[in-house]
């Protein structure tokens, strides 16, 4: 596999901010195109997303990263043949030479990595290609979707404290049925919110943004009401997942839940979660504590880890170093997988492999600033992730991933 040409460009993501798209062509004519997302609620240990600063696009332009592709990456490829995606990714990592990909930018590196994978896959379905990277070509499973139906936190200002309230149709047997349930519950929720005189505006990930003065438990109860009214059984067929994004609520001393006019210590917040999971059908709690509070994570896992999935996102940033630390310290039992947190597909695959080999549940995830690229859908299937987060049941950049999973389901049925 010898690369003939790379064309990077600046496009806009779902928030109207610049991001990178890359076209990559092999000498045999094989072609791959990839675009990368951007997060708003980001972990401090994530790989660096290189931005220009300055005045253009309020400092969010990505021309520096694009320039590096032309000036650093392309010259390094002259007469260079790659035997695998891993070899190409390792070449990019070596070119960058930093611990956090701050020279070339993780956004540039990931776009190149995904474009290479798509070109190498050729006519092979991308999920099959990823399965081969993980040595599991004969074992395909569709992930259960986690639909973000109510947005809070950084995704919908002045709404609830918790960043995401998700419905998870665990009790239905096909992906298409799960997608139908999500759609029906979402539209029922919209009707309920509207009849109560609230606006049905949506946040960055397509979920409804509740009006001010609504508590976190108000949001949960609204979701349960919508689930039942749509004809599904809360708990038996549909569960609820929470992404707290606790690092965004932490001020070095306590967690400030403004919608409930309460401040919690770590132990008090764990007690709060304990009461919530006793009262409601909660499947998972993501980033329930600050990303640096490792001892409290371990304490939380020991207290409620047998009752609920405790998902590390900002804590682990799709990095095998921190996933291994979580394994050693028994800090959580599930891992969120975001390729742009680490910067290459190879490292993403290694993170999933480490998690699975230690019985940690994996959840493939989008970011709040997304593109039409559907790679994470194929990754989730090819790597055997149990769940996928792609946002709500509105906004086409979210639904693109769910629609791709419908296509994959169709292909798997035929085979």
Phi, psi and omega in degrees: 000105179247129184278127179272316184202152174228129176238106176267151177212159175267122174239182179250141177271189186291346175263003182080016176262152180295146169212180186254136168238142181231133168256128181232131182234131173277164180295336178276003178097351178299141189226142174220139177235136181216145172228152189243150181270182179216140180261154174260313175268100189241145176283147184292342183260009179293153172300153189282129172268110188281122177238158185282328193073192178079205188264328184297130180052037179055035177088359187267000181300157183237030182292331177297315180296321178295318177300322180294327177297317179290317190270335184248310186287306184303313179299332183284349185265356183304122179058022181259125177251138182247133180275343185198165173300319181300318180295320179294315179298319179296325176298316180295318180298319179292321177300318181293310172075005179250164181287333186239019177060036185278346180282301179277331183095129179297332178295318177291316183296316181294319178301318177295317181299312181292319179298320177299314181300317181294320178294318180293322180297323179060236181276353177288132176307139187298325179295326176292321178301314180293325178298323178294325177295334183256008180055040179223046187295338184258011184231094180249138175217143178272134181287154172278129181285145174246100187272121179277096187265340174230124180262141174218200176053224182288348182271349180199092187299145179067019174258206180297163181288315181296135190286323181220133171245116187243148170256138184230105183281072185288337187268011178251152196261353177227157179297319182298323177291324179294320178293320178298316179300316179301316180297314183294320179291319179301313182288329174293319178298319178301317180296317181296314180299318181294317182293342177269006174086012180264152175288146179256044174289154182242156178272191185301330184256014172090356177275161181288141176262112181293153177290166179302159175073017173258130183277172179295321178289332173301317181296316179299316182292327174298318180295317179297318178300315180295321179300311181293318181294330178282354176098017179244156183264115177294129182099303182283317182250328184227126177248174184241136175241147182238132167250103186284326186052053189298333179299332178285343182257357187264135182239033180079348178233321185206168177260122186261106176263091187295323183293340179250004179052045182225148170240137184239142162282173179301313181295321179294325179290322175298319176298322177298314178298320179302318180291325180292317183285339173287328186269328187235157180280077184269126177273316186210154174233115182262137179046055182287342179224168181300149185294344180255000185266063188299319182296323178289327174300315180296321178295317179297318179299319181292331183273317186231006182295341178275354183250340189206152173284127176253109193259126176267121176241279175303331180295322192245334177043042175053034186243123184300332178299314183278331174296319178296321177298319179295324177295313182296322184263003181050055188268339180198174180234009179209152185232131171274135183247114178233107184306325184282353173288331184249328167109345174221157176292324180301313179292328175297313179298319179296324178295317178295317180299317179296316179298311183295323181290347178243022174061031173267135177288139180246142179233112176287139188221145169282189169234169183289331172257105189245172173233182180282354181299132185250018186305323184295334177295314178292323177300315182300317180288311184296327182263357176075033176290139184285329183227161172221139172250121175228009178105203189268199180256030172215164184078118189295333178292337175278312184292337178303321180290317179295320179294325176296323177293327173298318179295319180294319177303318178298316179296319181292325176296319180294328184270000000 
